[in-house]
C-alpha cells in the first residue's frame, strides 16, 4: 500500500479510500465486514462513510455496520482513519422536524453524538460537511467544530461538494479564529467529469486541502461498460445507461475502451490510476460491493500509465483548462 499526507496535515492515509455507501443497501453486513477486513489486510487505512448512508428508512445503517466491525476488536478501530459526514436530514419519512439537517451548531452537535453511537467509537478522525449550508455562517459552524475538537470527539474537519469560493470562505473564517480549518475536499472528479480542475482543485491546493475524488468511474461509465455489454450481455444501468444514450458520449467511451484495450489495460483500473497521477489528489474513493471489486481497485495502485496512454486519455477526455483561461483570455 502507498500512503500520503492528507493535505497539509500530519495525518498519513492510504492512496485509496474505502467508500462504504453500498454497505447495507447493496452489500449485507457479513460481506461488508469481509471487505473491510480485506481492505485493512491490504494496508488501506482510510474509510469514508456518512450519517445518511443506508438511505430512506435505513439512514445510519452503514455507520452501524462499520460500528459492529470495530466492535470485533483486533485493532480495527486503531488502524483506521475514519471519516463520516453531516448535512442531510436524518428524519424518517413523515417525521420531519426542525434542526435535523444542515450545519447549524445544534445539528452538528446532535449528529456527531448519533454517529459516534452508531460507529461504536469515541472519536471521528475527519468530520466532513456533506454540502454547503447557505443558511448557516461559517462563524457558527467553526464554533461548533472547535468545541468538538476540544472535547476530543473529532480531530479534523473536511468538506464535500464545495465550490472553490466556499473552500476559501471557510478557511479564511477559520484562520480568523486561529483554527486549522478544512483539511480535505471530496468532489466529483474523474476522466469524464473534470470541471473540478477549474476552481475546486486549485482552491484546495492553495489552502492545503487533500482532494478525495468520489465516483472515480463516473457511475460505471469508465469501468468497461461497452465491453461488458458486448462480451457478457450485461446492459448498462443508471447513470451509465443515460450517458450512453447520447451517441457522442458513447463514441467517446468506445474510444477510451479501445485505447486501453490496445495497451492491455483494464478500464476501471486505468481510471483509478489516472486519478492517482493528478496534482492535489490524496486518493479516490472506491466503493466495492464485492471482494473482487476491491481486489481490482487495489491493482490500480501498481499501475503505471505511460506518457502515450496519458496523452491519449487527455485527447479523449480533455479537461476544461485552468481558470480563468478556461472561460476568458
C-alpha positions as CSV (number, residue, x, y, z in Angstrom):
1,X,0.0,0.0,0.0
2,X,1.1,3.5,-0.7
3,X,0.5,6.4,1.7
4,X,0.5,10.1,1.6
5,X,-0.3,13.0,3.9
6,X,-3.9,14.3,4.0
7,X,-3.4,17.8,2.6
8,X,-1.3,19.9,4.9
9,X,-1.9,17.8,7.9
10,X,0.5,15.3,9.5
11,X,-2.2,12.5,9.1
12,X,-0.9,9.7,6.9
13,X,-3.6,8.0,4.8
14,X,-3.7,5.3,2.1
15,X,-3.9,6.4,-1.6
16,X,-7.2,4.6,-2.0
17,X,-10.1,5.5,0.3
18,X,-12.7,2.8,1.1
19,X,-16.1,4.1,0.4
20,X,-18.9,2.4,2.2
21,X,-22.1,3.7,0.6
22,X,-23.1,0.2,-0.6
23,X,-22.8,-1.3,2.8
24,X,-26.4,-2.0,3.8
25,X,-28.4,-1.1,0.7
26,X,-26.5,-3.5,-1.7
27,X,-24.0,-5.4,0.5
28,X,-25.0,-7.3,3.6
29,X,-23.3,-7.0,6.9
30,X,-21.1,-10.1,6.8
31,X,-19.9,-9.3,3.2
32,X,-19.3,-5.7,4.3
33,X,-17.2,-6.8,7.2
34,X,-15.2,-9.1,4.9
35,X,-14.5,-6.2,2.5
36,X,-13.4,-4.0,5.5
37,X,-11.1,-6.8,6.7
38,X,-9.6,-7.3,3.3
39,X,-9.0,-3.6,2.9
40,X,-7.2,-3.4,6.2
41,X,-5.2,-6.5,5.4
42,X,-4.1,-4.8,2.2
43,X,-3.0,-1.7,4.2
44,X,-5.9,0.5,3.2
45,X,-6.5,2.6,6.3
46,X,-8.8,5.4,5.2
47,X,-12.6,4.5,5.5
48,X,-15.3,7.0,4.4
49,X,-19.0,7.0,5.3
50,X,-21.8,9.4,6.0
51,X,-24.6,9.6,8.6
52,X,-27.3,9.3,5.9
53,X,-25.9,6.2,4.2
54,X,-28.3,3.4,4.3
55,X,-30.8,5.8,2.9
56,X,-34.6,6.0,3.2
57,X,-35.9,4.3,6.3
58,X,-32.4,2.8,6.9
59,X,-30.4,6.1,7.3
60,X,-27.5,5.4,9.6
61,X,-27.4,1.7,8.8
62,X,-23.9,1.9,7.1
63,X,-22.4,3.6,10.2
64,X,-23.9,0.8,12.3
65,X,-22.3,-1.9,10.1
66,X,-18.9,-0.2,10.5
67,X,-19.6,0.1,14.2
68,X,-20.2,-3.7,14.6
69,X,-16.9,-4.2,12.6
70,X,-15.0,-2.0,15.0
71,X,-16.6,-3.9,18.0
72,X,-14.9,-7.1,16.9
73,X,-11.6,-5.6,18.1
74,X,-8.3,-6.8,16.8
75,X,-7.0,-3.2,16.4
76,X,-9.7,-2.5,13.7
77,X,-10.5,1.0,15.0
78,X,-6.9,1.9,16.0
79,X,-5.7,1.1,12.4
80,X,-8.5,3.0,10.7
81,X,-8.6,6.7,9.8
82,X,-12.4,7.2,10.0
83,X,-14.3,9.8,8.1
84,X,-18.0,10.5,8.1
85,X,-20.3,13.3,7.0
86,X,-23.1,15.6,8.3
87,X,-25.7,17.7,6.4
88,X,-28.5,15.5,5.1
89,X,-31.7,15.1,7.1
90,X,-31.9,12.1,9.4
91,X,-35.6,12.4,9.9
92,X,-37.7,9.4,8.8
93,X,-40.4,9.9,6.2
94,X,-43.4,11.7,7.7
95,X,-41.4,12.6,10.8
96,X,-39.6,15.8,9.6
97,X,-38.6,18.0,12.5
98,X,-36.6,21.3,12.5
99,X,-32.9,21.2,13.2
100,X,-32.3,17.6,12.0
101,X,-30.3,18.6,8.9
102,X,-27.8,21.1,7.6
103,X,-24.9,22.7,9.6
104,X,-26.4,24.6,12.5
105,X,-24.4,24.2,15.7
106,X,-27.3,22.3,17.2
107,X,-27.5,19.8,14.4
108,X,-23.7,19.3,14.2
109,X,-23.6,18.6,18.0
110,X,-26.5,16.1,17.8
111,X,-25.2,14.5,14.6
112,X,-21.8,13.8,16.0
113,X,-23.2,12.2,19.1
114,X,-25.5,10.0,17.0
115,X,-22.7,9.0,14.6
116,X,-20.4,8.1,17.5
117,X,-23.0,5.8,18.9
118,X,-23.7,4.1,15.6
119,X,-20.0,3.8,14.9
120,X,-19.2,2.5,18.4
121,X,-16.2,4.8,18.8
122,X,-15.2,7.7,20.9
123,X,-14.0,10.0,18.1
124,X,-14.2,10.7,14.4
125,X,-10.9,11.4,12.6
126,X,-12.2,13.5,9.7
127,X,-15.7,15.1,10.1
128,X,-16.9,16.3,6.8
129,X,-19.6,18.8,5.7
130,X,-21.5,16.9,3.1
131,X,-22.7,20.0,1.3
132,X,-22.6,23.8,1.7
133,X,-25.2,25.3,4.0
134,X,-26.3,28.7,2.6
135,X,-28.2,29.5,5.8
136,X,-25.5,29.0,8.4
137,X,-22.5,31.3,8.7
138,X,-19.1,29.7,8.9
139,X,-18.5,31.5,12.3
140,X,-21.2,29.3,13.8
141,X,-20.0,26.1,12.1
142,X,-16.4,26.7,13.3
143,X,-17.6,27.4,16.8
144,X,-19.3,24.0,16.9
145,X,-16.3,22.3,15.4
146,X,-14.0,24.0,17.9
147,X,-16.0,22.7,20.8
148,X,-16.0,19.1,19.4
149,X,-12.2,19.2,18.8
150,X,-11.6,20.4,22.4
151,X,-13.9,17.6,23.6
152,X,-11.8,15.1,21.6
153,X,-14.8,13.9,19.6
154,X,-13.4,14.9,16.2
155,X,-9.8,15.6,15.1
156,X,-10.1,17.3,11.6
157,X,-12.8,18.9,9.5
158,X,-13.3,18.4,5.8
159,X,-15.8,19.4,3.1
160,X,-17.6,17.6,0.3
161,X,-19.2,19.1,-2.8
162,X,-17.9,22.6,-2.0
163,X,-17.2,25.2,-4.8
164,X,-13.8,26.9,-4.7
165,X,-15.1,30.1,-3.3
166,X,-16.7,28.3,-0.3
167,X,-13.4,26.5,0.4
168,X,-11.8,29.9,0.5
169,X,-14.5,31.4,2.6
170,X,-14.5,28.5,5.1
171,X,-10.7,28.6,5.6
172,X,-10.5,32.4,5.8
173,X,-13.1,32.3,8.5
174,X,-11.2,29.5,10.3
175,X,-7.9,31.5,10.1
176,X,-9.5,34.5,11.8
177,X,-10.4,32.1,14.6
178,X,-6.9,30.7,14.6
179,X,-8.2,27.2,13.7
180,X,-6.8,24.7,11.2
181,X,-9.9,24.9,9.0
182,X,-10.8,22.4,6.3
183,X,-8.1,19.8,5.5
184,X,-9.9,17.8,2.7
185,X,-12.4,18.2,0.0
186,X,-14.4,15.4,-1.5
187,X,-15.5,16.3,-5.0
188,X,-16.9,14.6,-8.1
189,X,-13.8,14.1,-10.3
190,X,-12.9,11.6,-12.9
191,X,-11.8,11.4,-16.6
192,X,-15.3,12.1,-17.8
193,X,-16.0,14.9,-15.3
194,X,-13.1,17.3,-15.0
195,X,-14.8,20.6,-14.1
196,X,-13.2,20.4,-10.6
197,X,-9.9,21.3,-12.3
198,X,-11.1,24.8,-13.0
199,X,-11.7,26.1,-9.4
200,X,-12.2,23.4,-6.8
201,X,-8.9,21.7,-7.0
202,X,-6.8,24.9,-7.4
203,X,-8.6,26.3,-4.3
204,X,-7.9,23.0,-2.4
205,X,-4.3,23.1,-3.4
206,X,-3.8,26.8,-2.4
207,X,-5.4,26.2,1.0
208,X,-3.7,22.8,1.6
209,X,-6.7,20.5,1.4
210,X,-6.3,16.9,0.2
211,X,-8.6,16.2,-2.7
212,X,-10.7,13.0,-2.4
213,X,-12.5,12.3,-5.7
214,X,-15.8,10.5,-5.5
215,X,-17.4,8.4,-8.3
216,X,-14.0,7.8,-9.9
217,X,-15.6,5.5,-12.5
218,X,-18.4,8.0,-13.2
219,X,-21.2,5.6,-12.2
220,X,-19.6,2.7,-14.0
221,X,-19.2,4.6,-17.3
222,X,-15.4,4.3,-17.1
223,X,-15.4,0.6,-16.0
224,X,-15.5,-1.0,-19.4
225,X,-19.3,-0.8,-19.7
226,X,-19.4,-1.2,-23.5
227,X,-17.1,-4.2,-23.4
228,X,-19.3,-5.8,-20.8
229,X,-22.3,-5.3,-23.0
230,X,-20.6,-7.0,-26.0
231,X,-18.9,-9.9,-24.1
232,X,-21.4,-10.7,-21.4
233,X,-24.7,-9.2,-22.5
234,X,-24.6,-7.1,-19.3
235,X,-26.5,-3.9,-20.0
236,X,-25.6,-0.6,-18.6
237,X,-27.9,0.8,-16.0
238,X,-28.5,4.1,-14.1
239,X,-26.1,6.9,-14.9
240,X,-24.1,4.8,-17.4
241,X,-27.2,3.9,-19.4
242,X,-28.4,7.5,-19.5
243,X,-24.9,8.7,-20.7
244,X,-24.5,6.0,-23.3
245,X,-27.9,7.0,-24.8
246,X,-26.0,10.1,-26.1
247,X,-24.2,9.0,-29.3
248,X,-21.3,11.4,-28.8
249,X,-20.7,10.1,-25.3
250,X,-20.9,6.5,-26.5
251,X,-18.3,7.2,-29.1
252,X,-16.1,8.8,-26.5
253,X,-16.3,5.9,-24.2
254,X,-15.7,3.5,-27.1
255,X,-12.5,5.4,-27.9
256,X,-11.5,5.2,-24.3
257,X,-12.0,1.4,-24.1
258,X,-10.2,0.9,-27.5
259,X,-7.2,2.9,-26.3
260,X,-6.9,0.8,-23.1
261,X,-7.5,-2.4,-24.9
262,X,-4.7,-1.6,-27.2
263,X,-2.3,-1.3,-24.2
264,X,-3.7,-4.3,-22.4
265,X,-5.2,-2.2,-19.6
266,X,-8.5,-2.7,-17.7
267,X,-10.7,0.4,-17.9
268,X,-11.7,0.6,-14.2
269,X,-8.1,0.2,-13.0
270,X,-6.8,2.7,-15.5
271,X,-9.4,5.3,-14.5
272,X,-8.3,5.0,-10.9
273,X,-4.6,5.1,-11.8
274,X,-5.2,8.3,-13.8
275,X,-6.6,10.0,-10.8
276,X,-3.6,9.0,-8.8
277,X,-1.4,10.9,-11.2
278,X,-3.4,14.1,-10.8
279,X,-2.0,17.1,-8.8
280,X,-3.5,17.6,-5.4
281,X,-5.3,14.2,-5.3
282,X,-4.9,12.3,-2.0
283,X,-6.8,9.2,-3.2
284,X,-10.0,8.3,-4.9
285,X,-12.9,6.8,-3.1
286,X,-13.6,3.2,-4.2
287,X,-17.0,1.7,-3.3
288,X,-16.8,-2.0,-3.8
289,X,-19.9,-4.2,-3.5
290,X,-17.8,-7.4,-3.5
291,X,-14.3,-8.5,-2.5
292,X,-13.5,-8.9,-6.2
293,X,-14.2,-5.3,-6.9
294,X,-11.9,-4.3,-4.0
295,X,-9.1,-6.5,-5.5
296,X,-9.4,-4.8,-8.8
297,X,-9.2,-1.3,-7.2
298,X,-6.1,-2.3,-5.3
299,X,-4.4,-3.3,-8.5
300,X,-4.6,0.3,-9.7
301,X,-2.0,1.2,-7.1
302,X,0.6,-0.7,-9.0
303,X,-0.4,0.5,-12.5
304,X,2.0,2.9,-14.2
305,X,0.3,4.7,-17.1
306,X,2.7,5.5,-19.9
307,X,3.0,9.0,-21.4
308,X,1.3,7.7,-24.5
309,X,-1.7,6.5,-22.6
310,X,-1.9,9.7,-20.5
311,X,-1.8,11.8,-23.7
312,X,-4.5,9.6,-25.3
313,X,-6.7,9.9,-22.3
314,X,-6.3,13.7,-22.4
315,X,-7.3,13.7,-26.0
316,X,-10.4,11.6,-25.5
317,X,-11.4,13.4,-22.2
318,X,-9.9,16.9,-22.4
319,X,-10.0,18.9,-19.2
320,X,-11.5,22.4,-19.1
321,X,-8.2,24.1,-18.6
322,X,-7.1,26.4,-15.8
323,X,-9.2,29.3,-14.5
324,X,-9.8,32.0,-15.8
325,X,-8.3,30.9,-19.1
326,X,-11.0,28.2,-19.5
327,X,-13.6,30.9,-19.9
328,X,-11.6,34.1,-20.6
329,X,-8.4,35.1,-22.3
